[in-house]
Each structure stands twice: as structure tokens, then as C-alpha cells.
Amino acid sequence: MTVYIAEDFTAEEADILRRYFTNLDQPVFALVNLPEVVKGALFARYSRSPLSLRRLFLQEFVGDLDIEGDQTIDATVGLRRAEELYDRVFFEYGDDSVAQLGGVHLACEQASNLLTKVLEWGRLMAYLEQSTRYIAYDQRLGGRYRYYRDPEILSSSLGTRYIADMDRIFDSYSGLVPQMQEFFRATTPKDASDSDFAYRTAIKARALDAIRGMLPASSLSNLGIYGTGQAYEALLLRMRSHPLPESRAYADLMLTELRKVVPSFLKRVDLPDRGERTSAYLADTRDSMEAMVDSLFGDETGGVVDDDVVDLVDFDPDGEVKAVAAMLYPHTSLSETTIEARVRAMSVQDRLDVITAYVGHRENRRQRPGRAFERTDYRFDILSDYGAFRDLQRHRMLTIDWQPLSPRHGYVMPDAVRAAGVEEEFRGAMERSSALHGALMGELPEQAPYAVALAYRVRYSMQFNAREAMHMLELRTTPQGHEAYRRVCQRMHTAIAEQAGHHAIAEAMRFVDHSGEPALGRLDAERRAEERRRSRDLG
Ligand SMILES: Cc1cc2nc3c(=O)[nH]c(=O)nc-3n(C[C@H](O)[C@H](O)[C@H](O)COP(=O)(O)OP(=O)(O)OC[C@H]3O[C@@H](n4cnc5c(N)ncnc54)[C@H](O)[C@@H]3O)c2cc1C
């Protein structure tokens, strides 16, 4: 069961929507019968719009499409013909790779921030999610603040308190939205050359960035997913074994909708002797590990820290030498052992010359050197606020794992909140969040993380090779990024150079930006976007 706030559509709207969406009254639905670019563009709008996908489609897309020919289609009843076709192919020639060949665009709306992380666990899918810097959570949905109302919490003895505490936290956040905008307007006046729109958008993004830490993990988000049948199968098996009831409820909704589009790919998910056994296996091993950790560590928690931790816990001291050998490898006919022996005998300058030639002259961060940078790995143990984790978790070309969200490691107070003189309100929200988490832990421990504000720290590990490091650290330190993950990524870069001693590899990541926090991080990006709009309109 979910507590979805359904939308009202007129008969004419429903008539159009029915051709392209697999239902009109549930939070999970697939997009069908639309050109691929339209599906992609619809999901892209999720990032900056508070509207649901079906409403966005009606408001912004229908006018530009020729939909006359689709009048007889009713996507809400499923695609029976497709099922027959896939069944034949899947069972006659079927192995798992066949299920990699058909993909589905699926929308998951009104999902909590805990659920979005479950949905985004899979690395072979593509995701787009509402942004906390464009969507102000002071706006309501169906008259209610936008946070998840878990049915078990609501029917428990803590139901009334949960609603009251969440409403108070959202009241505090809402009160600070205009105050923080006022603060940034006063401290960073508009440049005469900037348009009102670019300035207003940058101010709002900066204000929402500063207070996003007040939002609890129960905050709702809309998420677009594109994935293959096989990736959905793996996701559903995990979701059905997950301890969070919201995850299991969404798994049921997803299975129903996906079966309208790629039924054969998902036949095994709920078969008692197939998918159900795999889900049970996943649940069993998780339970065993929790019991194991209890017996080994008891109540040890690691405690509160007063600064983020970015600890490089593992690297290869020989990493640069091995990477140099890997750079030469595809250009010779020699064995790897021979090449590596030669590289070891080279002077430091000669090795640097190889790296310089291999990296070449990069004009921008999108020009990335090749796979030799995948020869060496870094593993970091990090304690940062949940907001930063939530963003970094989106990178897929790496191994990331995390611990349960709780208030036990303390929270990060943003400098801007202090400077604006609204520390007390922020602190009040943190205390309420922590107390509610404590109360929920007794009765409903799996749901307790809903109460935890994004400013609280979470511990996670990230392991990646130097090529992914280049991509991630350069992207995540750009000035338009959020200060919380910028700080983490700047410290990672320093550790690669100084602690691992991989100076040449770190140097190759020349677009890592170590500058401090800009006054209005989004302003340059808004200026560029405006320039692009202007030249498109002219052209
Ligand atoms: C300033 C900023 C704002 C952002 N705002 C939003 C937002 O509002 N909403 C949102 O949902 N996300 C947002 N993101 C996150 C972003 O969209 C990506 O999800 C995230 O950066 C991780 O993915 P990646 O493409 O960088 O690749 P990684 O997962 O780090 O992979 C590295 C590279 O592998 C390749 N790759 C990875 N996956 C695929 C794939 N499926 N197909 C082909 N190639 C692939 C690409 O070359 C990619 O660059 C934002 C990021 C930044 C920096």
C-alpha cells in the first residue's frame, strides 16, 4: 500500500494520456508509444519541475506532437501482442542476455529519499531525479507537505507525532526559503549585465542549497528510470527482499506496470521457486550479517564527528608505474611483464613524458584519456552529510556502499545559514529530526531513517579507478555544484596527489576546481543557458 496523492484529469486529458501511460492513477507507470527523444525530454524536465510527468506531458509536450494516429491505442491494458512475440523469442532462444535487449522508461513518483537510493542502487540503469535546488519543498501536494507517510508509522502509536514533527520541520524550512533568498540578494547584488531571470534562478538555487539539509529523508521526489528488462529484474528481486515496506510496495507497483510492456522479461520475479527464492536468499544473508555485526560490535557506533572525514584507506603505491605500462601496452606487441620491467627501469622524467603524451592536451573535462587510467584504484571511507552522499551515490562506474542513515555522527551546519543569522531555526529542525528518529527506532527501526534530516552525516565507502576519479572529481568540483560534495571531492583529489603520491595522475585531472565556494554558484551556468536560449531563438 502507498499513500499516493492521485491527480484529477478531465475526460479529454485522460483520453490522450491513456495512449502513452500505462495507468493514470498510480505513482508508478511506464511510458509507451512515444518517440525515444520525447521520453528522454519528459524525464529531463523532472529535474526542475514540481509537476508530475503526466501533467508535464499535457502542459508542455502534447501541443508539439502529432497524436492523431494513436487514437485507438490504450496502453493501460498492456500490450498483448508484444507479450506473445517476446514469449516465443524468450523461451525459444532465451537466456539472460535476451532480457538486455528491450528497455522501458518508468516513472516512480512521490517516492521518499530513502526509496530513491534503493531504486538507484543498480548501475546498469539510467536515472533522472527532481533536484532539491530547483524544487522548493515549501510547496504542497494535495494540501500536504511533500513527505512520505508510511502506513505502518501512521497506524502506530507514533503516527500523530510523526505528522506533527514533519509538519514543523517543513514549516521551519518554508520559513527560511524567503529569508535565505533575501540574504543572498543582499550579499550578492545583481550585476547590471545579468537578466532578472538568471539572477532570480541563481539566488533561489543558492538559497535552497543552503537549507536542503533541513529536509528529512522522507521528502518526496519524482524519479525517471530507463533500464533493460534484465536490470529491472535484478532491481525488483532486491526491492522485494528489502526491509523497507515502501520498497516492497513500489516493487509490486513496478512489476504490474512493467508487465504491461515487457512481460516475458519479468516472468521469474515472483515465481515461488525462482525469483522468490532469490529474494529470500538476499534477505537471509542480510539478516545473518546484521546478527553477526551485533555480536561483533554491539552498540559501538563511531560517535559524533565535528568535521567531514575523507579517508583514503587503500591505494597502490605502485599505481603510477603500472598505469604507465598500461598506457604503452596497446601500442606495442610486447608482453605486459616486459613493458612493466622497462617502465620500472625508466627515470621519473621519462615516465612523466609517457603520461604527458598519453593525456595529451585536454581542452575541457569531457576529453578524457583512455583505459590505462583504469589500472589503479582508490578506496575512500567518507563521512559527509547525507545530501552530499545522495548526489555522489549517482555515479555508477564505481563501487559504493553505505551504512544506515542516523543522527549518530552529527550534522553539518552550512556557513550561509550561520551568516544569515538563522542558525537557531536550523538547529531546531535538527533536534526535532534526531528526537523523532530516536522514538521511531524503538518501534519501527526500518522506518526510523525517514526522520533523519539530510544535514546529518552518513558513512559510506567509494572505490574507483583513476579514470572514474578524473570524471567524477572534475565534474563534482565545478563551481555550480553543491558545496557539500565539492568539499569531499576536493579532498579526494588532494589525497590522491599527496597521500597516494600519484602526483602525475592527480595533475592529469587538470579540471578539478579547488576554488572556494562562489557567491552564486549557479549564476555562470544560468548565464550560459540564457546565451544558448538566445542564440537558439535567433537561429
Ligand atoms: C551540477 C550537477 C547537477 C545535477 N543535477 C541533477 C538533477 O537535477 N537530477 C539528476 O537526476 N541528476 C543530477 N545530477 C547528476 C548527474 O545527472 C549524474 O547522474 C551523475 O553525475 C552521475 O552520472 P555520470 O553520468 O556523471 O556518470 P558516472 O556514473 O560517474 O559514469 C562515468 C561515465 O560513464 C559513462 N556512463 C555512465 N553511465 C552510462 C550510461 N547509462 N550510458 C552511457 N554511458 C554511461 C559516461 O561517459 C559517464 O560520464 C547533477 C550533477 C551535477 C554535477
The ligand as an SDF file (V2000), in Angstrom:
LIG
                    3D

 53 58  0  0  0  0  0  0  0  0999 V2000
   25.7730   20.3040  -11.0540 C   0  0  0  0  0  0  0  0  0  0  0  0
   25.0560   18.9860  -11.1650 C   0  0  0  0  0  0  0  0  0  0  0  0
   23.6670   18.9670  -11.1250 C   0  0  0  0  0  0  0  0  0  0  0  0
   22.9730   17.7680  -11.2410 C   0  0  0  0  0  0  0  0  0  0  0  0
   21.6080   17.7970  -11.2010 N   0  0  0  0  0  0  0  0  0  0  0  0
   20.9070   16.6560  -11.3210 C   0  0  0  0  0  0  0  0  0  0  0  0
   19.4730   16.6560  -11.2780 C   0  0  0  0  0  0  0  0  0  0  0  0
   18.8400   17.6840  -11.1250 O   0  0  0  0  0  0  0  0  0  0  0  0
   18.8350   15.4850  -11.3860 N   0  0  0  0  0  0  0  0  0  0  0  0
   19.5140   14.3140  -11.5530 C   0  0  0  0  0  0  0  0  0  0  0  0
   18.8830   13.2740  -11.6490 O   0  0  0  0  0  0  0  0  0  0  0  0
   20.8620   14.2690  -11.5760 N   0  0  0  0  0  0  0  0  0  0  0  0
   21.5630   15.3990  -11.4750 C   0  0  0  0  0  0  0  0  0  0  0  0
   22.9470   15.3460  -11.4940 N   0  0  0  0  0  0  0  0  0  0  0  0
   23.6020   14.0260  -11.5430 C   0  0  0  0  0  0  0  0  0  0  0  0
   24.0330   13.5870  -12.9390 C   0  0  0  0  0  0  0  0  0  0  0  0
   22.9770   13.6650  -13.8090 O   0  0  0  0  0  0  0  0  0  0  0  0
   24.5570   12.1340  -12.9620 C   0  0  0  0  0  0  0  0  0  0  0  0
   23.5850   11.2590  -12.5200 O   0  0  0  0  0  0  0  0  0  0  0  0
   25.7410   11.9450  -12.1080 C   0  0  0  0  0  0  0  0  0  0  0  0
   26.6900   12.9470  -12.3650 O   0  0  0  0  0  0  0  0  0  0  0  0
   26.3810   10.5490  -12.2660 C   0  0  0  0  0  0  0  0  0  0  0  0
   26.4650   10.0850  -13.5720 O   0  0  0  0  0  0  0  0  0  0  0  0
   27.6010   10.3980  -14.6700 P   0  0  0  0  0  0  0  0  0  0  0  0
   26.9070   10.4970  -15.9720 O   0  0  0  0  0  0  0  0  0  0  0  0
   28.4080   11.5680  -14.2570 O   0  0  0  0  0  0  0  0  0  0  0  0
   28.4330    9.1110  -14.8480 O   0  0  0  0  0  0  0  0  0  0  0  0
   29.1960    8.0340  -13.9350 P   0  0  0  0  0  0  0  0  0  0  0  0
   28.1710    7.1380  -13.3790 O   0  0  0  0  0  0  0  0  0  0  0  0
   30.1770    8.6110  -12.9780 O   0  0  0  0  0  0  0  0  0  0  0  0
   29.9810    7.2940  -15.0970 O   0  0  0  0  0  0  0  0  0  0  0  0
   31.1190    7.8530  -15.7590 C   0  0  0  0  0  0  0  0  0  0  0  0
   30.9100    7.9170  -17.2520 C   0  0  0  0  0  0  0  0  0  0  0  0
   30.4810    6.6510  -17.7330 O   0  0  0  0  0  0  0  0  0  0  0  0
   29.5930    6.8100  -18.8230 C   0  0  0  0  0  0  0  0  0  0  0  0
   28.2490    6.2900  -18.4830 N   0  0  0  0  0  0  0  0  0  0  0  0
   27.7330    6.0770  -17.2450 C   0  0  0  0  0  0  0  0  0  0  0  0
   26.5000    5.5670  -17.3540 N   0  0  0  0  0  0  0  0  0  0  0  0
   26.2180    5.4700  -18.6600 C   0  0  0  0  0  0  0  0  0  0  0  0
   25.0860    5.0220  -19.3980 C   0  0  0  0  0  0  0  0  0  0  0  0
   23.9870    4.5520  -18.8110 N   0  0  0  0  0  0  0  0  0  0  0  0
   25.1510    5.0840  -20.7490 N   0  0  0  0  0  0  0  0  0  0  0  0
   26.2510    5.5370  -21.3750 C   0  0  0  0  0  0  0  0  0  0  0  0
   27.3600    5.9720  -20.7240 N   0  0  0  0  0  0  0  0  0  0  0  0
   27.3300    5.9390  -19.3930 C   0  0  0  0  0  0  0  0  0  0  0  0
   29.5250    8.2860  -19.1180 C   0  0  0  0  0  0  0  0  0  0  0  0
   30.5250    8.6400  -20.0220 O   0  0  0  0  0  0  0  0  0  0  0  0
   29.8160    8.8820  -17.7450 C   0  0  0  0  0  0  0  0  0  0  0  0
   30.2330   10.1920  -17.8310 O   0  0  0  0  0  0  0  0  0  0  0  0
   23.6820   16.5350  -11.3830 C   0  0  0  0  0  0  0  0  0  0  0  0
   25.0930   16.5510  -11.4140 C   0  0  0  0  0  0  0  0  0  0  0  0
   25.7730   17.7530  -11.3140 C   0  0  0  0  0  0  0  0  0  0  0  0
   27.2650   17.7460  -11.3470 C   0  0  0  0  0  0  0  0  0  0  0  0
  1  2  1  0
  2  3  1  0
  2 52  2  0
  3  4  2  0
  4  5  1  0
  4 50  1  0
  5  6  2  0
  6  7  1  0
  6 13  1  0
  7  8  2  0
  7  9  1  0
  9 10  1  0
 10 11  2  0
 10 12  1  0
 12 13  2  0
 13 14  1  0
 14 15  1  0
 14 50  1  0
 15 16  1  0
 16 17  1  0
 16 18  1  0
 18 19  1  0
 18 20  1  0
 20 21  1  0
 20 22  1  0
 22 23  1  0
 23 24  1  0
 24 25  2  0
 24 26  1  0
 24 27  1  0
 27 28  1  0
 28 29  2  0
 28 30  1  0
 28 31  1  0
 31 32  1  0
 32 33  1  0
 33 34  1  0
 33 48  1  0
 34 35  1  0
 35 36  1  0
 35 46  1  0
 36 37  1  0
 36 45  1  0
 37 38  2  0
 38 39  1  0
 39 40  1  0
 39 45  2  0
 40 41  1  0
 40 42  2  0
 42 43  1  0
 43 44  2  0
 44 45  1  0
 46 47  1  0
 46 48  1  0
 48 49  1  0
 50 51  2  0
 51 52  1  0
 52 53  1  0
M  END
$$$$
